[in-house]
Amino acid sequence: MSEFKTNKISPRKGTTTTIGDSGDSVSTSGGSTINNAGSISTAGITGGTINNTTGEIYLRGEVDWKPGDIKTASFTATDNQGFFVNTTSGEITVTLPASPSAGDVVGIKDYANTFDTNKCILNANGNKIQGSTTNFDITVEGSSIIIIYVDSTKGWVITDASKAADISENLKFVTATGGTETTCGDFKIHTFTGPGTFTVSCVGNAAGSNTINYLVVAGGGSAGNTGPAGGAGAGGLILSTCNPVSATGYPISIGGGAAGVPGPSPASPGTQGTSSTFFGTTSAGGGGAGRGNSNPVCGVGGPGGSGGGSGANQCGSDPSAHPGGTGNTPPVSPPQGNNGGTGGIRALSQLEAGGGGGGASSVGGSISPSSPRAGAGGSGTNVIPTFGPTIPNSGVYAGGGGGGGGLNTPSSLGGLPGTGGGGAGADGTSSPVGNVGGSGTANTGGGGGGSGNKSGSGRITGASGGSGIVIIRYKYQ
């Protein structure tokens, strides 16, 4: 067999060199072919084309950019083409090919650096982009992107860009302002300790984020001015997750803790805290504590988000005569708080003491013959598992106040505060001035601690409740 070798075949001037006859294909030893229709196959890739005007060769998987065809309105893209898109006058939608084959490519370039002002939208046209059927928004100024069709599972996939996240893909996240803003990883937290507005400018989507979690805590109740008083109830605590948002402003009100009841007279029970509101949700203020020195009827605790504990002194040992206040009032599901504890006279030791205020996670403690202390405040709720460690007050909210101690010999001790901002109950004392319970901690919704009993006929100001708080959390990147 003869073999012909040459480095170059040059046509005569003004003529065309033809290789092969009509209907033939020209092959190389590497496996590439060019058939008579101008279709190119090389290295296992088929479907290339020859630009008859420029002589350029494009293999399947390469983009043929068309700088002379600037797109200023929505259009349908064709396979293996690159398009310069000018969104100066408004958003443009690029509809991708309806029946792509694996290896088809499309290129998009921001012609006027206006994609940040007017975005370019890729419409999957019944297929997928990055595995999602959601339209793909390109919102980065000056960006360019090349996508290749892979298969029906992932559809069109980015193969050339600074990175997919920079182009915004089809990922959208909730964007909002208001309150004190902090971040924890990929999450943003908005904390409101006073009235304000949570303003949403972007609702996001399921591929990024489109819901919020929130915590609403009301103000705690206060203690009465006569010991041994009960501990006040914590403000109601409502925790809600996975709530879709709208692009609007959501007003927020923060409940104040109830002010302590002033002395010296008349003898009065504690008062209820103020409610907090957000997102159509209202948490109720904590119930006021029952007062002491209420013979012949003991001072019952007041109702609220969590109920106030009842007071004691010469009321007898029958707990049904002086119950703690009812929590979760008005009722919501899941409950926003718990009942207050029962105070009175211990039948065995004759020590008087007040019951503890209810908390978000447990009821207020009742007096016990085996303990020298008044009832403990109910525990608050730890919300760190939902909101992360960067939130204030160590992440525990709505603890009840401890009950006040009595004056009998030996004098009883004040009740321990509930975790989550509840105030401690005051000890009983022989001093005519008396002991005031601890106030609830600000922005926890904690209930005020009960006043301790004392000698003399004067009365002291009861402890105040702690103000409420609203916290919002969502994924922002």
C-alpha positions in Angstrom: 0.0 0.0 0.0 1.3 3.4 -0.9 1.5 6.3 1.6 1.5 10.0 0.8 3.1 12.4 3.3 3.1 16.2 3.2 3.2 19.1 5.7 0.8 21.4 3.9 -1.7 21.4 1.0 -2.0 24.9 -0.4 -4.5 25.9 -3.1 -3.6 27.9 -6.1 -4.5 31.5 -5.9 -8.2 32.0 -6.3 -9.1 28.4 -6.1 -10.5 26.0 -3.5 -8.8 22.9 -2.3 -11.2 20.0 -1.9 -10.4 16.9 0.2 -12.5 13.9 -0.7 -15.5 13.5 -3.0 -19.1 14.4 -2.4 -20.5 12.1 0.3 -17.1 11.2 1.7 -15.9 11.8 5.3 -12.4 12.9 6.1 -10.9 11.1 9.1 -7.8 11.6 11.1 -5.7 8.9 12.9 -7.0 10.4 16.2 -10.6 9.5 15.4 -11.9 12.9 14.3 -14.1 13.2 11.3 -15.7 16.0 9.2 -18.6 14.8 7.0 -20.0 16.4 3.9 -22.7 18.1 5.9 -20.2 20.1 8.0 -20.8 18.0 11.2 -17.7 17.4 13.2 -16.9 14.5 15.5 -13.7 14.4 17.6 -12.5 12.5 20.6 -16.0 11.0 21.2 -17.8 14.4 21.0 -20.3 14.8 18.2 -22.4 17.7 17.0 -19.7 20.3 16.3 -20.3 23.0 13.6 -18.2 25.1 11.2 -19.0 28.8 11.0 -19.1 29.3 7.2 -18.5 33.0 7.5 -15.5 33.1 9.9 -14.2 29.5 9.3 -14.3 28.9 13.1 -14.9 25.4 14.3 -17.1 24.8 17.4 -17.3 21.4 19.1 -20.3 20.4 21.1 -19.7 21.8 24.6 -18.1 25.0 23.3 -20.0 28.3 23.2 -20.2 30.4 20.0 -20.5 34.0 21.3 -22.5 36.4 19.1 -21.2 39.9 20.0 -23.1 41.4 17.1 -26.5 40.3 18.5 -27.1 42.2 21.8 -30.3 41.0 23.5 -32.5 43.8 24.9 -35.7 41.8 25.4 -36.7 38.4 26.5 -35.8 35.6 24.1 -35.3 31.8 23.7 -31.7 30.6 23.7 -30.3 28.1 21.2 -27.9 25.3 21.9 -24.1 26.1 22.0 -24.6 29.8 21.7 -23.5 32.7 24.0 -25.6 35.8 24.4 -24.8 39.3 25.5 -27.8 40.5 27.5 -28.6 44.2 28.1 -31.0 44.7 31.0 -30.6 48.5 31.1 -34.3 49.0 30.4 -35.7 46.2 32.6 -35.5 42.5 33.5 -34.9 40.0 30.7 -36.0 36.3 30.8 -33.9 33.8 28.8 -35.9 30.7 28.1 -33.6 27.7 27.7 -34.0 25.1 25.0 -37.0 22.8 25.6 -35.4 19.6 24.5 -31.7 19.8 25.3 -29.2 16.9 24.9 -26.4 16.1 27.3 -23.5 18.4 26.4 -25.6 21.3 25.1 -24.3 24.6 26.5 -25.6 28.2 26.8 -23.6 31.3 27.7 -24.9 34.6 29.2 -22.9 37.8 29.7 -24.0 41.0 31.4 -23.5 43.4 28.5 -24.1 46.7 30.4 -23.3 45.7 34.0 -26.9 46.1 35.0 -27.8 42.6 36.3 -27.7 44.0 39.9 -30.4 46.6 38.9 -32.5 44.6 36.5 -31.8 40.9 36.8 -31.5 38.3 34.1 -33.8 35.3 34.7 -33.1 31.9 33.3 -36.3 29.9 32.6 -35.7 26.2 32.7 -38.5 25.6 30.2 -39.8 22.4 31.7 -36.3 21.1 32.7 -34.2 21.9 35.8 -31.4 24.3 36.7 -28.9 23.1 39.3 -31.4 20.4 40.2 -34.3 22.7 40.8 -37.3 23.6 38.7 -37.2 27.2 40.1 -36.2 30.0 37.8 -32.5 31.0 38.2 -31.9 34.7 38.9 -28.6 36.2 37.9 -28.2 39.4 40.0 -24.5 40.1 40.1 -23.3 43.1 38.2 -20.9 42.3 35.3 -21.3 38.5 35.7 -21.0 35.9 33.0 -22.1 32.3 33.2 -21.9 29.2 31.1 -24.2 26.3 31.8 -24.2 22.8 30.4 -27.1 20.4 30.2 -26.1 17.2 32.1 -29.2 15.0 32.6 -32.8 15.1 33.8 -31.8 15.0 37.4 -29.6 18.1 37.6 -30.6 19.6 34.3 -28.5 22.7 33.4 -25.4 23.0 35.6 -23.0 25.9 36.0 -19.6 25.1 34.6 -18.0 28.5 34.3 -18.6 31.4 36.8 -16.7 33.0 39.6 -18.8 30.6 41.8 -22.4 29.6 41.8 -23.2 31.5 45.0 -21.9 34.7 43.5 -24.4 34.6 40.7 -27.2 34.0 43.2 -28.3 30.8 41.4 -31.9 30.1 42.4 -31.0 30.5 46.1 -32.9 33.3 47.8 -32.8 34.1 51.5 -35.0 36.1 53.8 -33.7 39.6 54.1 -34.9 41.9 56.9 -34.0 44.7 59.2 -35.0 45.8 62.7 -33.9 45.6 66.3 -30.4 44.6 67.3 -29.0 42.4 64.6 -26.4 39.7 65.2 -25.2 36.6 63.3 -24.4 33.1 64.3 -23.0 31.0 61.4 -25.4 31.3 58.5 -28.2 32.6 60.7 -29.2 36.2 61.5 -30.9 37.1 64.8 -32.9 40.2 65.5 -33.5 41.1 69.2 -36.1 43.6 70.3 -36.1 44.8 73.9 -38.4 47.7 73.1 -41.1 48.5 70.5 -40.0 48.4 66.8 -40.7 47.0 63.4 -39.3 43.8 61.8 -39.2 44.8 58.1 -38.9 42.1 55.5 -37.6 43.1 52.0 -37.1 39.7 50.5 -39.1 36.6 51.4 -36.5 34.1 50.1 -37.3 30.7 48.6 -37.2 27.1 49.6 -33.8 26.6 48.0 -32.3 29.2 50.4 -34.6 30.2 53.2 -38.2 31.4 53.4 -39.2 31.0 57.0 -38.4 32.5 60.4 -38.4 31.3 64.0 -39.5 33.7 66.7 -39.8 34.0 70.5 -42.3 36.3 72.2 -42.0 36.9 76.0 -44.4 39.1 77.9 -43.6 41.2 81.1 -43.5 39.4 84.4 -45.9 40.0 87.3 -45.1 41.9 90.5 -45.3 40.9 94.2 -47.7 42.3 96.8 -46.7 44.7 99.5 -47.6 42.5 102.4 -45.5 39.4 103.4 -45.3 36.6 103.3 -46.4 37.2 99.7 -46.3 34.7 96.9 -43.8 35.0 94.0 -45.1 36.6 90.9 -45.7 34.6 87.7 -43.5 34.9 84.6 -44.7 36.5 81.4 -46.1 34.1 78.8 -43.5 32.6 76.5 -44.4 31.7 72.9 -41.9 30.0 70.7 -42.8 29.3 67.0 -40.7 27.9 64.2 -40.9 27.6 60.4 -43.1 30.6 59.7 -43.3 31.9 56.1 -43.0 35.7 55.8 -44.3 38.4 53.5 -42.4 41.5 52.2 -43.8 43.9 54.8 -43.2 45.5 58.1 -44.2 43.5 61.2 -44.8 45.8 64.3 -43.5 44.6 67.6 -44.6 45.6 71.2 -42.6 44.6 74.3 -44.5 44.1 77.5 -43.3 45.9 80.6 -42.8 44.1 83.9 -45.5 45.0 86.4 -44.4 47.7 88.9 -44.1 46.6 92.5 -47.1 47.5 94.7 -46.0 50.4 97.0 -46.3 50.4 100.8 -47.1 51.1 103.4 -50.8 50.7 102.9 -53.4 49.5 101.9 -52.4 45.8 101.8 -52.5 44.8 98.1 -51.6 41.8 95.9 -49.2 42.1 93.0 -50.3 43.1 89.5 -50.1 41.5 86.1 -47.4 42.2 83.6 -48.0 43.6 80.1 -48.4 41.5 77.0 -45.9 41.4 74.1 -46.9 41.0 70.4 -45.4 40.0 67.1 -46.5 38.3 63.9 -50.1 38.1 65.1 -49.0 36.4 68.3 -49.7 37.8 71.8 -48.1 36.5 74.9 -49.9 37.4 78.2 -48.3 39.2 81.1 -47.3 37.2 84.2 -49.9 36.9 87.0 -49.5 39.1 90.1 -48.5 37.4 93.4 -51.0 36.9 96.2 -50.4 39.1 99.3 -49.9 37.9 102.9 -51.8 38.9 106.0 -55.1 38.0 104.4 -56.9 36.4 107.3 -59.4 34.9 107.1 -59.0 34.3 103.3 -55.4 33.9 102.0 -54.3 36.0 99.1 -54.7 33.9 95.9 -52.3 34.2 93.0 -53.4 36.1 89.9 -53.8 34.5 86.5 -51.6 35.3 83.5 -49.0 33.8 81.1 -47.8 32.0 84.2 -49.8 32.3 87.4 -48.7 34.1 90.5 -48.1 32.2 93.8 -50.5 32.6 96.7 -49.5 34.4 99.9 -49.8 33.2 103.5 -50.5 34.3 107.1 -53.1 32.9 109.5 -54.9 31.4 106.6 -54.8 27.8 107.7 -53.2 24.8 106.1 -56.0 24.0 103.6 -54.4 24.7 100.2 -57.8 24.9 98.4 -58.5 28.1 100.3 -55.5 29.9 98.7 -54.5 28.4 95.3 -51.9 29.7 93.1 -52.9 31.7 90.0 -53.8 29.9 86.7 -51.1 29.9 84.0 -51.6 29.8 80.2 -54.4 32.4 80.5 -55.7 33.0 77.9 -55.1 29.5 76.7 -52.8 28.8 73.7 -51.3 25.7 72.3 -48.6 24.8 73.2 -49.1 26.4 76.6 -47.3 29.8 77.2 -46.8 29.1 81.0 -47.8 27.3 84.1 -49.7 27.7 87.4 -48.4 29.4 90.5 -47.7 27.5 93.7 -49.6 27.4 96.9 -48.6 29.3 100.1 -50.1 29.2 103.6 -49.2 27.8 107.0 -47.3 24.5 107.3 -49.5 22.3 109.4 -46.6 20.6 111.2 -44.2 23.5 111.8 -46.6 26.5 111.8 -44.2 28.3 109.5 -45.8 30.7 107.1 -44.6 31.1 103.6 -45.7 32.1 100.1 -45.9 29.9 97.0 -43.6 30.4 94.0 -44.8 32.0 90.8 -45.2 29.8 87.7 -42.6 29.7 85.0 -42.6 28.8 81.3 -41.4 25.3 81.9 -42.8 24.3 85.3 -45.3 25.2 88.0 -44.4 27.4 90.9 -43.3 25.5 94.1 -45.8 25.1 97.0 -44.7 25.2 100.6 -43.7 21.9 102.3 -43.5 20.9 106.0 -40.1 19.4 105.3 -38.5 22.6 103.9 -37.7 25.8 105.7 -38.0 27.7 102.4 -41.0 29.2 100.7 -42.1 27.9 97.4 -39.5 28.2 94.5 -40.3 30.0 91.3 -41.1 27.8 88.3 -38.3 27.3 85.8 -38.0 29.2 82.5 -37.3 27.8 79.1 -33.9 27.5 77.5 -34.3 28.6 73.8 -30.6 28.2 72.8 -31.4 25.0 70.8 -33.7 27.0 68.6 -31.8 30.4 68.5 -28.1 29.6 69.1 -25.8 30.8 71.8 -25.5 34.4 70.8 -28.8 35.6 72.3 -28.9 37.6 75.6 -29.7 36.5 79.1 -28.0 33.1 78.6 -30.9 32.0 76.5 -33.3 31.2 79.4 -36.5 33.2 79.7 -39.7 33.5 81.8 -38.8 32.2 85.2 -41.2 32.6 88.2 -40.5 34.6 91.3 -39.8 32.8 94.6 -42.3 33.0 97.4 -41.8 35.3 100.5 -40.7 33.8 103.9 -42.7 34.2 107.1 -41.9 35.6 110.6 -42.6 32.6 112.8 -39.8 31.3 115.0 -37.7 30.1 113.4 -38.3 32.5 110.5 -38.7 30.8 107.1 -36.4 31.5 104.1 -37.5 33.1 100.9 -38.1 30.8 97.9 -35.5 30.4 95.3 -36.0 32.2 92.0 -36.9 30.3 88.9 -34.2 30.1 86.2 -34.9 32.6 83.5 -35.0 35.9 85.3 -37.3 35.3 88.2 -36.7 37.2 91.4 -35.8 35.6 94.7 -38.3 35.5 97.5 -37.3 37.6 100.6 -36.7 36.0 104.0 -38.9 36.7 106.9 -37.5 39.2 109.4 -38.1 40.7 112.8 -37.2 44.1 111.5 -40.2 46.5 111.2 -38.7 47.6 107.8 -39.1 44.1 106.3 -37.4 42.5 103.3 -38.3 43.1 99.7 -38.0 40.3 97.2 -35.8 40.4 94.1 -37.1 42.0 91.0 -37.5 40.0 87.8 -34.6 40.5 85.4 -35.2 43.0 82.5 -36.0 41.5 79.1 -36.6 38.0 80.5 -40.2 38.2 81.5 -39.2 37.0 85.0 -41.7 37.3 87.9 -40.9 39.4 91.0 -39.9 37.7 94.2 -42.4 37.7 97.1 -42.0 40.1 100.1 -41.0 38.6 103.4 -43.1 38.9 106.6 -41.9 41.3 109.3 -42.8 42.7 112.7 -44.8 45.8 113.0 -47.9 46.9 111.0 -46.1 48.7 108.2 -46.0 47.4 104.6 -43.2 47.5 102.0 -43.1 47.9 98.3 -43.3 44.6 96.4 -40.8 43.5 93.8 -41.3 44.4 90.2 -41.5 42.0 87.3 -39.0 41.9 84.4 -39.8 43.3 81.0 -40.3 41.1 78.0 -38.4 40.4 74.7 -38.9 39.4 71.1 -36.2 37.4 69.2 -36.4 36.4 65.5 -34.0 34.1 63.7 -33.6 32.9 60.1 -31.0 31.7 57.6 -29.6 34.6 55.7 -26.9 33.1 53.6 
